[in-house]
C-alpha cells in the first residue's frame, strides 16, 4: 500500500512539474523586453554602436538586414521615401554580412544624411538568435521607454510600421 501511495505522489509531482512553463524556451526578446545590449561595429570600422548610443525618449526601430537582400533594399527605400515620418525616432540598422557590403549599402542609400539612422555590423552574431529571426528584413519596434512593442519579418509598408508605434500610445 505504501508503494502505491508513493508512486501516486511521484506521478502527481511529475505531472505538476511538467505543466510548469519554462521561460528558457521563450526567445530572449520576450524574456528581456527592452532594447537588447547589442554591440555593432560602425561604418568607420573603429568605433562601436551600443544600446547606450540610442537617444532616450524616442521610439526605436531596430532593423536587421542584409545589404544584398532585395526585400531589405525595398524596406530602406520605403523608409527613406517617407523619412519625414521617421525623423523623430531612432533607427538602428544591423547586419552580419561582410563589412564592405555594409559600407557600400551605407554609401549608396546615403545613410549619413540621416543622423537618426545608425548602422553597424553585428560582429558576434548576437541579434539573430536573440530574436530567433526567420526572414529579413527583421524589424523590432521599441517605445520611448525602450520597451518592446512588436516585430515584423519581411518587407513592411510604412503605414504598418508607424501604425504599430501608434497602437502603443
C-alpha positions, 0 to 999 in steps of 0.5 A: 500500500505504501508503494502505491501511495508513493508512486501516486505522489511521484506521478502527481509531482511529475505531472505538476512539474511538467505543466510548469512553463519554462521561460528558457524556451521563450526567445530572449526578446520576450524574456528581456523586453527592452532594447537588447545590449547589442554591440555593432561595429560602425561604418568607420570600422573603429568605433562601436554602436551600443544600446547606450548610443540610442537617444532616450525618449524616442521610439526605436526601430531596430532593423536587421538586414542584409545589404544584398537582400532585395526585400531589405533594399525595398524596406530602406527605400520605403523608409527613406521615401517617407523619412519625414515620418521617421525623423523623430525616432531612432533607427538602428540598422544591423547586419552580419554580412561582410563589412564592405557590403555594409559600407557600400549599402551605407554609401549608396542609400546615403545613410549619413544624411540621416543622423537618426539612422545608425548602422553597424555590423553585428560582429558576434552574431548576437541579434539573430538568435536573440530574436530567433529571426526567420526572414529579413528584413527583421524589424523590432519596434521599441517605445520611448521607454525602450520597451518592446512593442512588436516585430515584423519579418519581411518587407513592411509598408510604412503605414504598418510600421508607424501604425504599430508605434501608434497602437502603443500610445 
